[in-house]
């Protein structure tokens, strides 16, 4: 996964071989038409017409009409392309005109020609309020929930550890975080690395002959099932006795990243492993609820010391071994970094693919449906088995409200076009680059050491709180649908209606917040049954539902809290209300709510019919 790259590693080095050295035919797409640039306070909103066959779009910017035009860098440190517009550029200086052009992207390797350029300058004056209108009488179908199928975790043997970090027991807290993801967020499966690593003793050679021992794996997967989850089995990494180069490793725990020294023994190991799982847990269970993914981010040299061709062979041998146990077992890949090697695997593999998986950080996931269609695989499930706000560990953006709003943007963007968007990872009990040195250290977890919930957890909790039926929402104003976004849903049985509204940008230079990007929001519910309601307004910003902000105020630079500070942090670990619940009346089917929405922040506004 992308996260293992040291935070000091630059973007080009991170991608390594991810830029297409595995080959694959280029696809030429025409430039988008209809590009517009609408100025607003401290932002310019870009919109364009979609291009058939595009997986995404790469926004370019120049300081003059003659260029040079360079990709607009929102500092996500991974794929800068976005799946669609509109796009809010918040990187410019108010009053300074810039020129924009957009290219359609067939894949991360194939960027098309630039569109005709347009120019605009953001303004420094007061921003136009954003009007959000929810039609409570509409019904757009079941609300998609792409976070539910999967969550990421540190290697799962870590959840059995009785050792301590920051005074807290590692295994107990990692298990608690996984269970909370299932119970509170509705998550169904967990993906992690390293199930074949030597700490579980799966494979060794005695007198030159293979010996299997799956008792360690049984302990791990029994634990996962006890939490209500099922595994997405990442078939990685290479056992030492099977590795062609045991000295090629990654992570603090020394995961071996080399190809096997014997391909027949690799096949035999994978087949025996999968057959054991089917025997222990039942064919119907493993076929219907589990899945198998081959390796992790082999298009990065840090995760694969072999050639691209050797990886495709690794994938096909492992996939064949899975299918030889039972054709109904699900297997997929390439589990690549930065959305790479998808075309290449689709062209190279000789084995069935039950799903296509990849990763990205710092941007919403691209739209892979056109890529699959080009290869005659339309309808294949799409799983982003890793996704997050940053690919770098020890990055303070992971503790921010900015990251929570980023999560909402990605989930909304993904609805209806992919099957799983798995946030990486559930807990700060994570040791790939060393165990956490302090409470808020820029860890990937949704929950801290000590089991405090970060703003990103609250983003998923707010999404989980939305009712079942998606409603039509229309927005207008300064940054509507680019800076300020929204979702709304209703529960027909109870009459509860909820709107989730947030203010954020992809521009990580604004991760600490921007006063200029704050907006006044007018939220209007229409089509309601007339009558009395209770209005509830929950908020996440630096002053609400944000234990990292509290720790900045009370921590005094300490690595870990004192007992008194732990108590204060735990008391603040809640989803705050912006104001106490209040009674409102729908007249003519309308309820209106006005509020300020800082940047970054998010609000969940609910209308609950009054009892009686």
N, C-alpha and C positions, 0 to 999 in steps of 0.2 A: 504494500500500500504506500501511497505517496508520502504519508506522514513520517516514514522512517528517515527521509532525507533530512540532514542536519539543517537547522533554521538558517545557517549562514550560506547554504548552497544557493547559487543563483538559478534563475529560471531555465537558462539553456542547459546547465549541467544537470538539473533535475530531470529534464526530459530525456537526456541520454539518447538512446536509440528510438525514442518514441515518435520521431518525426518521419518514419516511413522507410527505414532501411530494410524492412522485411519485404519491400516491394509492393505491388498492387497498381492497377491501371488508374491513371488520373481521370477525373471526371470534370469536364468544363461546364460551368453553369453561367448563365447570363447575369449581368448586374441587376440588382433590384431597381425597380422603377418607383416613382411616386415619393421620393425622399423629401421629407419636410423637417424643418428645425424650428420649433416653437420656443421662443425665449420666455423665461420666468425668473423669479428671484433666485439667484445663485445656481440656476440650473437651466439646461437647454434640453427639451424633450424631442428626440428624434423618432420619426415614424417612417415606415416604408411598406411597399407592397411585397407580399411573400413571393418566393420563387419556387416553382415546382422542383422537387428533388433536393431542396436545401435541408441540411441537418441543422444549420444555424447561420449566423451572420456575424461578420467581423467589422466593427465600426472603426473608421480611420479618421484622423484629424490632422489639420495643417494650420500653420500660422498665416498663410497667404494662399490665394487661389492657385498659385503655381506650385504649391507643395514645398517640400516633400510631404506626402501623406503617409503617416505611420499609424499602426494599430493603437487605438485609444487604450492606454494601460490603466485599468482601475485597480491595479496592485493585488489582484487575486492570486498571482504567482502560479498559474496553471493555464488552463485553456481560457483565452480572453474572449472567444466567440460566445455569443448568446443565442438561445434557440429562436427568439422572435423579438419583435419590438412591442411596444415602445421602449426606448432606452433613455434614461435620464443621465446626461453628462454633467457631473458636478465638479469636474476637475479644472474648469476654466476660471478666469478672473472676471468678475462682473464688469461689464462695459467694454471688454476686449473681444473684438470679433474674431471668430475662428471659422474654418471651413471644414465641412464634414463630407465624407463619402462612405458608402457601405458596400461590402462584397458578400456575395452568397458563398457559403461553405458547404461543399459536398461531404467532406469529412475533415478531420483536423489536418490531414495532409494536402487537401485540395481546396485552395482558396481562389475564388473566381475573380473576375475583373471588377474594378471599382465602378460604382454608379457615378452619374453626374454629381458634382459637388454642390452643396448648398452652404450658406453662411448664416451665422447668428451670433449673438452675444447675450449672455445672461445679464440680468439687471440687478441693481442694488436696492431698488425701492421695495415697498411693501408688496408681498406676494398676494395674488388673488386667492381668496379662500377656495377650498376644495369642497364641492358638493357631492355627496354620496347618497344615491336614492336606491332603496331596497324595495322591490316589489314583493310584498309578503303573500300576494295571491298567485304568484307564479310558481312553476315547478320545472326545474331543469334536470330532474332525475336524481338518482342517488348521489350523494356527495362522495367523490373519490377520496380515498385516504392512503396515499402512496407510502406513508411512513410505517404503516402497520405490518406489511409482510416481513420486515427485516430490520435488525439493528446490529451494529458492529460491536465487537468486544476484543480486549486483549486476549492472547492465547488462553484457552479455557482451563488449562491446568492451573493457571494463576488463581482461578476461583476456588481452588482446593487448598490454597496456601494458608497456613496458620501464622505466618510472619506478619510483622507490623510495619506500617508506614505512617508517620505523623502520629504515632500512638494508637492507630486504628488497625484492627485485624483485616488483612487484605482480602482473604477469601470470603469472609462473612459479608463484607461490604460490597464486593463485586457481585456476589449472589443476590444481595438485597437490591442492588441497582438493576440487575437483569429482571428480577421478579417485579419490581416497580414498573419497568418498561412494559411488561406483559399486563399487569393489573391496572395500571393507570392510563397507559397510552394505547393499549390494545395490540402491542407488538406480538407477532406470532413466531418468528424464528430468529436465530442469532448466528452470525457468521464471524469466524475468527481464524487466525493463522495457526499453523504449526502442529496439526494433529499427528503428523508422522515424525515429529522431532524426537530426539533421543531421550528427552525427559520422561516420555511415556513408554519408552522401551518397546516400541512396536516391532522393530526389526533388528536382528543382529545375525552375524554369521559365526557358526561354530564348526571348526575343522573344514572351513570353506563352504559350508552348506547353510542356507537360509533357515532361521528360526523366528517364528512369529509369536508375539505375546500381546494380546489385546485387552488385558485386564486393566491397564491404565486408561485406555480409551473408554472402557465400560464405566469406570468411575466418573469420568468426565461427562459422558452422555447421559448416564443415569441422573447426575446432578442437573443437567440442562432440562431433562424431561420433568424432574421434580418441581421445577420452577414454572411449569406450564408452557415452556418453549420447546421448539424442535430445532435441530441443527441444519444449517447450510454447511455442508462438509467441504471445506477447502482442502483439496488433496495437496498438501504441502507440509514441511519442506522435505529435503532428501535425508533419509537416515544415513548416519556416518558410514556404516559398513556397506552401503549400496552406492555411495557417492563416488563419482570419478575424480573429484577434487574436494576432499573434506576440509581443506583450508579456506575455501571460498565461503564466507559467512556474512550474515547481516544480523543486526540487533545485538543488544547486550547479552542476550542468551544464546548467541552463536548459531542461529538457524543456517543450515547448509543450503546453498543456492545452486549447486552444480547439477548438470545432467547425471543420470545414472551411469554406472560403469557397465551395466549389463541390462539391455532393454527387455529381455525376456524376464529377468527377475523383477524389474519394475512392473511389468504387466502382472506377474504372479502376485506381487505384494498388493497391488491395488485390487485385484480380483478377490484375493483372500480376505482383505480388509472389508470390502463391500459385502461379500458373502457372509462374513461374521455378523455384520450389522443387521442384515436381513434375518439371519438365524436368531439373533438375540431379541430384536425388537419387532419382528414380523414383517413379511413382505408387503402387506397392505399398508401398514404404518409408514415404512420407509418409502414406498412407491408414491404414496399420496401426500405425505407431509414433509419429507426430507428432499434434499437435492444435493448434487455434487458439482463443484466448481474446480477446475484444474488450475492449480498454482496461483500466483499473485504477481501481477505487474511485471511479467517477464520482459516487457519492452523497456524496462529500466535496468541498466547494468547492475545496479545495487541489488537486484532481486534475481538475476539470472546470469550466470557466468558462461552459458553456452551461446550458440548462435540462434538467430531467429528460426532457422530450419529445424534445429534441435528442439526448440520449444514446440513447434507445430507437431513434431513427432511425439514429444512428451504428451501433448494434449490428446492426440489421436490414440496413442497406446492406452492412456488412462481411460479415455471415453469408451474405447472398445472393451476394456476390462469391466467397466461398470455395466455396460449393456449386455455383456456375456453372462452376468449374474441374472439380470432380468431386463428385457427390452423396455419395460415400463418405467424403469428408474430414470429420473431426470438428471441430465448432465449438460453443462454448458461452459462458456468462457467467452473471450480470452482473459477476463479479469484484469484488463490492461489499465495502465496509468494514462491519464490525459486523453481518454477516448481514442487511444491509438490501437492499431493492429486489428481493427474490426473487419475492414474490407479484406485484409490479408488472411485472417482466419477463415472468413466465409468463403474465400476463393480457394484456400489450401486444404481445408479439412475434408477428410473422406468419411467422417463419422457424423451421425445425426447431432443436431444441436437443439436441445429442448428449450433453451433460453440463451440470449446473448447478454454478457455482462461486461461492464467497464466501470471506470471511476473518473471523477473530476473534482476539483476544488476551486472555490473562489468565484464561480459563476453558476447560474442554473444549468442543469444538464441539457445537452443538445438533444435534438429530435432525431432519433436513430431510425425511425420508420422508413424514410426514403432510402437509407443505406440498405436495410433489409430487403426492400422491394427491388432494388437494383440486382440483388443476388437471388431473386426468386424465392425469398423467404419471408414474404409479407405475413404478418400475424404472429411471428415468433415473439414470445414474451421478452421484454426488455427489462433487465435488472441492473440498476446502478448500485453495485454491492459495496461501494464506498462513495461518500460525498460529504463535503464539509466546507466551512468558510475559509480554511487555509490548509495547505499541504505541509506546513512546518510546525513542528513541536516547539513548545516554549514560546509561543506567540501570544501576546496579551490580547489580541483580537478575540481569542477563544473565550475570554471571560466577559465579553462586552454585550450590551444590549444590541449593538450593531449586528453581532453574529446571530442573535435571535431573530431579528427582522430579516436578515439574509435567509434564514431557514424558512420563514414564511413565504418569501418570494419564490424560492426554489420549489417548495411543495405546491404552491398555487400554479406555477408554470407547468409542473409535471402532470397535473390532474388530467386524466383522460388520454394520455399519450404514452405512458409506460406503466409497468406492473409493480415496480418496487424502487423506492429511493431510500437507501439505507444510510442513516447518519453514522459517521465514524467519530467517536465511539460512545458507549453508554456511560463509562466511568473513568475517572482520573486514576484509578488503580490500573496502571499501564506502565510497562517497564522496557519498552523497545529501545529507548535511548537512555535508560536509567530510571529508577523510581522517582516519584515526585519529590523535589527538594523543599517544597513549601506548599501552603494551602492553595493559593491562586498563582500558579506558575505558568499559565498559558497552556494547560493540558487540553487534550482533545475531548475529555469527558463531558457529557451532559450533566453529570453529578460529580461532586468533589470527593476527595478523601474526607471522611467524616459525613458523607451522604447528604450534603447540602445541594439544593437544586439551583443550577445556574439559569440565567435568562433563557438560554436555548431550550432547556427543559420546559420552561413555561410556554415557549412558542408551541411546542408539540402538545402540551396540555390544553392550550387554548384551541388548537385545531381539533383535538379529541373531544372538546366540550361542544363543538358545533353539532346541531341536530342533523338528522339523516337526509333531508331533502334540500338540494341546492336551490337557491333563489336567484333571480335575475337582479344584477346590480349595475347601475349606470353611474359614472362619475364624470365630473367636469371641473375645470379650474386649473390652477397653477401646479402642474406636476401630477395631475390625475392619471392613474393607471401606469405611471412610470416612477414617480417618487412616492406618492400615496396610493396604496393598493388596498383591495378589500375582498372579502368573501362573506356570503350570508347564507343562512340555512334555516329551515323550520322543521318542527316536529308536528305533523298534522294531528296526532292523537292528543297531545297536551296543549297545543296552541302556542308553545314557546317559539320565539323567533330570536335569532342571534346574528349579529354582524361583527366581523373581525376586521379592524382597520389598522393599517400600520404605515409608518413613514420611515423610509430607508433608501439607501443608495448602494450600488455595488462598489463605489469608490472608497477603498480602505484608508485613504488619507483622511477620511471623515469618520473613522471608527470611534473616535472619542466624542463625536457629536458636532453638530453645526447649528448655531443659533439662526443663521440665515436660511437654513432649510426647514425650520419649523413652519407648520401650517395650521391655520384655523380650519376646522372641519365642521361642516353642516351635514349631519346624518339624518336622513328623512326616511321613515318607514311608511310605505303606502300599502293599500289593499288589506289592512288589518280589519278583523271584526271589531266593530265599535264596542267600547267598554273600558273597564279599568285594568291596568297592568302594573306590575312592579318592575321598575327599571333598575337593572344592576349593571355597574360599569367597572370592570376589572382593567388594571393598567400595569404594564411593565415599562419602566424607564429608569433612569439613574436614581430616582427617588422612590420608586415603588417596585417591589418584588425583585430586588437586585442585591443579593448578599455580597457579591464582589465589591459593589460600591460602598456598602457598610463596612467591609473589611478595610478598604482604603482609608476610611475615616477613623477606625478604632485600632487598626493593627499595629501602628507605630513602627512599621518596618520589620516586625517579627516574622519568622518563617511559619510558625504554627501558633494557633490561639492558646491562651491560657484557659483554665476551666471556666472562668467567668466570661471570657470572650466566646468560647464555644456556646455557652448558654444564651448569650445575646444573639449570636448568629442563628442558632436554632429557633429562637423566638421570632426572628425576622424571616425565616424560611417559609414563606407563604405567598399565595397569589393575592396581592393587595387590591382593595377597591379604591377607585379614585374618589368616591364619595359614598356615604351610606345608601342603601337601597331607598328608592323613593317612589311614591305613587304617581302614575301618569294616566291620562285618559285619551283613548283614541277616538277622535271625532272626525267623521267623514273618512274613516279608515287610516288616519294619519297621526303619527307621533314624530316630533322633531327633537333632536338633541344636538346642541352645539358644544364643541370643546376644542381646546388647544391640543395639538399633537406635536410634541417635540421631535426632533430628529437626532437619534433614532428612538422610536417608541412604538408600542402597539397597544390597542384597546379592544377589549371584548365587551360589547354592549348587548345585553339581553333584555327582552321583554317577556315577562311571565304573566299569564292571565291571573288576575286576582281571584282568590278562593271565593266561591259562592257567587 
